Amino acid sequence: MSTPRVTLYSRPGCHLCEDARTVIERVCAALGEEYAEVSIDDDPELQRRFGDEIPVTFVDGRQHDFWRVDETRLRAALTT
């Protein structure tokens, strides 16, 4: 099994995280990509690192977006 190219760092109950998840799910489904979601609440280091910026999106191991996910930008990152 391959590693997902997209990782969403989120927190339960976060409305921006729900919006980001919707965009990520749509783009990944259209492109046949997988994504992983990680709750920062499960890891104190992730809370320290991303606490004020969630949701945070990584593509191919590099930070891509925070707070909002731009669908066009995400699609471009996954097709280049």
C-alpha positions, 0 to 999 in steps of 0.5 A: 500500500502506498503512502497518501500524497495528501495529509490533513492535520485537523482537530475534531469540531473545527469548522475550517477542518470540515471545509478543508476535508470536503475540498481534499476529498473532492480533489483526491477522488477526482484524481484517484489520490488518497489522503490521510487525516491526523488529529493534532489533539492526539500529539502534543508536538503537533498541537504545539506546531500547528495549534494556531494554523489548523487545518494544515495540509501537506502534499508530498511531505511539504506544507501546502496550505493552512486555514483554507484549502484552495481547490485549484492550487491543490489540484495543480500540486497533485498533477505536476 
